Amino acid sequence: MTVSHIIVILSACDFIDDLKIIEINIEPPIQSIKVRARLKNGFSLQITESIGEDFRRYSYHLQKGDMIIKRWDNAPHWKNVKTYPFHVHAKDHKEPLESKEMLFRN
């Protein structure tokens, strides 16, 4: 997976109204991207990915208006979650929930 691959996938999505690249770094050893997408259903999605040979950090943040719906990430700070470091923050839960690893793919 590369940052370029993420851009290609997002550009082909028919459910995205508007796509903005906020930050991008395509230089090794770690590539990174931060994008915001306005979806046709009124939701917005922010994607942050950092990718290296033996490194991957991600966050997928879904919201509608000012209300956060869910955020999936693998930040290593919720060690009590069974699927550590993978977890999801949901709007109706104070603590994060278990989550499988999220992968950006078509």
C-alpha positions in Angstrom: 0.0 0.0 0.0 1.3 3.4 -0.9 -0.1 7.0 -0.5 -0.6 7.1 -4.3 -2.7 3.9 -4.1 -5.0 5.6 -1.5 -5.4 8.6 -3.8 -6.3 6.4 -6.8 -8.9 4.5 -4.8 -10.5 7.7 -3.3 -10.6 9.4 -6.7 -12.6 6.5 -8.1 -15.2 6.5 -5.4 -18.7 7.4 -6.7 -20.0 8.2 -3.2 -17.5 11.1 -2.6 -18.7 14.6 -3.5 -15.5 16.4 -2.6 -12.0 15.3 -1.8 -9.3 17.5 -0.3 -5.7 16.4 0.3 -4.7 18.3 3.5 -1.1 16.9 3.8 0.9 14.5 1.8 4.5 13.1 1.9 5.6 10.5 -0.6 9.2 10.4 0.4 10.6 7.3 2.1 11.1 5.9 4.6 7.6 6.8 5.8 4.9 8.0 3.4 1.9 9.9 4.9 -1.4 11.4 3.8 -4.2 13.2 5.4 -7.4 13.7 3.3 -11.0 14.9 4.0 -13.8 13.6 1.9 -17.4 15.0 1.8 -19.6 12.0 1.1 -22.9 12.2 -0.9 -24.9 11.1 2.1 -23.9 14.2 4.2 -21.2 12.5 6.2 -17.6 13.4 6.1 -14.6 11.1 6.4 -11.1 12.1 7.4 -8.3 9.6 6.6 -4.8 9.8 8.0 -2.3 7.1 7.0 1.4 6.8 7.7 3.1 3.9 5.9 6.6 2.6 6.2 8.4 -0.8 5.6 7.7 -2.0 9.1 5.3 0.8 10.3 1.7 1.7 9.8 -0.4 4.2 11.7 -3.9 5.0 10.7 -7.1 6.8 11.7 -10.4 6.8 9.8 -12.7 9.4 11.3 -16.4 9.4 10.3 -18.8 12.2 11.3 -22.0 14.0 10.3 -22.0 17.7 11.0 -20.3 18.2 14.4 -21.3 14.7 15.6 -18.5 12.1 15.6 -20.0 8.8 14.5 -16.9 6.5 14.7 -13.1 6.7 14.6 -11.0 3.6 13.8 -7.4 3.8 14.7 -4.3 1.8 15.8 -2.7 4.4 18.2 -1.0 2.3 20.9 -2.7 3.8 23.9 -5.6 1.5 24.8 -3.7 -1.6 26.0 -6.8 -3.0 27.7 -8.7 -3.5 24.5 -8.5 -7.1 23.4 -7.6 -6.3 19.8 -4.9 -3.8 20.9 -3.7 -1.7 19.2 -6.7 -1.9 16.9 -9.8 -0.2 18.3 -12.8 2.0 17.4 -14.2 5.0 19.2 -18.0 5.1 18.8 -20.3 8.0 19.6 -22.3 6.2 22.3 -19.3 4.7 24.2 -16.8 6.3 26.5 -14.2 3.6 26.1 -13.0 2.3 22.8 -14.3 -1.0 21.4 -12.6 -3.9 19.8 -11.9 -3.6 16.1 -10.1 -5.6 13.5 -7.2 -3.9 11.7 -8.6 -1.5 9.1 -7.1 -1.5 5.7 -7.6 1.0 2.9 -8.4 -0.9 -0.2 -10.8 -1.0 -3.1 
